[in-house]
Amino acid sequence: MDTRIVTAARVAGIEPFHVMEVQTAARALEAAGRTVVHMEIGEPDFPTPAPVLAAAQAALAGGRIYYTSALGLPELREAIARHYAERFGVPVAPERVIVTAGSSAGLLLVMALLVDRDQQILLSDPGYPCNRHFVRVLEGEPVGVPVGPLTNYQLSADLIEAAWSTRTRGVLIASPSNPTGTQVPPDELRRIAATCARLGLRLIVDEIYLGLTYDGPPQTALAIAGEHADDIFVVSSFSKYFNMTGWRLGWVIAPERHVRDLEKLAQNLYICPPTVSQRAALACFLPGTLALLEERRRAFGERRDFLVPALRELGFGIPVRPSGGFFVYADSSRFAADSQAFCRDLLQATGVAITPGLDFGRHRAEAHVRFAYTIEMAKLEDGVSRLRDYLRDR
Ligand SMILES: Cc1ncc(COP(=O)(O)O)c(C=O)c1O
């Protein structure tokens, strides 16, 4: 009998998160009695808001935790649509809203809708690492386009024009971005939408961090893209702004003509998003919950205002001030040629955990690190002070 276990070739192309290596090493230090300043963690430190927990408890007490429609509970789709009108001033038909199992499932559904074998999706490098793997598992080709400070670490209409080919199906943008916290300026986003329409490319905008912006009111691509707004895909989530990472709930605003196909994909891939989470999420849009979330957003903004100048003063390169999310992507090349070794050594020497650029792509990854400000101010201050001592001694 042949006992070899054969696995699909695509698995070999999927890379692990290097930040997990940092987290494992950080936990080992903690187990040995050291205190660690966790600036590697990509989720809010704030707990799920109490009204959301209460709604979940009420749903559980009712006991009727059945499958919902693959598109999500109608009342939640309506609540999300209303949120766009109230928060972003843009009308969205509830029929366009598809509730998903985290934005991760939303991104996978959209990629499954668009990508055939060997077809390309343009992505920014650096960018959120799972995106290239979503494309890869579908036998498509993720094309990382190097981006830097000149374009806010984002794709631009010119970069798309230079990078597309007849095999390109779409363009994925995250604004604000993980790892850079930077946004695509509205004028540029308008140009990108027009360029994609002209070249026959589909535009997907990941707005998972849109609620967490600090320099003016958030603007969704749906409000910016003008005549192209009905043709773009917007992906978002309850994970970050709403502090619900573990509930696995997000959504997609899709062009109406694609909703039925996305529904079929969701039905087959995971049946429906989690029912308890959906009932809980209805409480996200209560005025009291939104007021609490705004307070937390302001706290994130204060952390950003502390951390960015503090890191610059230490000598990290941050040419574009991050305006959203909770990350700072910093040039560490002044201190080390290899940012992965730098992160490893920093953790062992000081107990400060940060993420190497390698997690986010290839382009100048060895020259960058990512700091997350998902810890309270006193801990951030402690982290910066440990960094200062470490860099002084080098
Ligand atoms: C840019 C970006 N998109 C999507 C996700 C996926 O988040 P979730 O599936 O929790 O909505 C993340 C998670 O960190 C992210 O940073």
Ligand as a Chemical Component Dictionary entry (heavy atoms), coordinates in Angstrom:
data_LIG
# 
_chem_comp.id                   LIG 
_chem_comp.type                 NON-POLYMER 
_chem_comp.pdbx_formal_charge   0 
_chem_comp.three_letter_code    LIG 
# 
loop_
_chem_comp_atom.comp_id 
_chem_comp_atom.atom_id 
_chem_comp_atom.alt_atom_id 
_chem_comp_atom.type_symbol 
_chem_comp_atom.charge 
_chem_comp_atom.model_Cartn_x 
_chem_comp_atom.model_Cartn_y 
_chem_comp_atom.model_Cartn_z 
_chem_comp_atom.pdbx_ordinal 
LIG C1 C1 C 0 -6.501  44.657 6.182  1  
LIG C2 C2 C 0 -7.228  43.496 6.790  2  
LIG N1 N1 N 0 -8.230  42.938 6.081  3  
LIG C3 C3 C 0 -8.915  41.890 6.576  4  
LIG C4 C4 C 0 -8.617  41.341 7.823  5  
LIG C5 C5 C 0 -9.415  40.152 8.308  6  
LIG O1 O1 O 0 -10.176 40.469 9.445  7  
LIG P1 P1 P 0 -11.524 39.744 9.870  8  
LIG O2 O2 O 0 -11.635 38.465 9.144  9  
LIG O3 O3 O 0 -11.394 39.565 11.357 10 
LIG O4 O4 O 0 -12.664 40.680 9.535  11 
LIG C6 C6 C 0 -7.584  41.901 8.589  12 
LIG C7 C7 C 0 -7.225  41.336 9.904  13 
LIG O5 O5 O 0 -6.301  41.709 10.565 14 
LIG C8 C8 C 0 -6.870  43.015 8.053  15 
LIG O6 O6 O 0 -5.875  43.597 8.738  16 
# 
loop_
_chem_comp_bond.comp_id 
_chem_comp_bond.atom_id_1 
_chem_comp_bond.atom_id_2 
_chem_comp_bond.value_order 
_chem_comp_bond.pdbx_ordinal 
LIG C1 C2 SING 1  
LIG C2 N1 SING 2  
LIG C2 C8 DOUB 3  
LIG N1 C3 DOUB 4  
LIG C3 C4 SING 5  
LIG C4 C5 SING 6  
LIG C4 C6 DOUB 7  
LIG C5 O1 SING 8  
LIG O1 P1 SING 9  
LIG P1 O2 DOUB 10 
LIG P1 O3 SING 11 
LIG P1 O4 SING 12 
LIG C6 C7 SING 13 
LIG C6 C8 SING 14 
LIG C7 O5 DOUB 15 
LIG C8 O6 SING 16 
# 
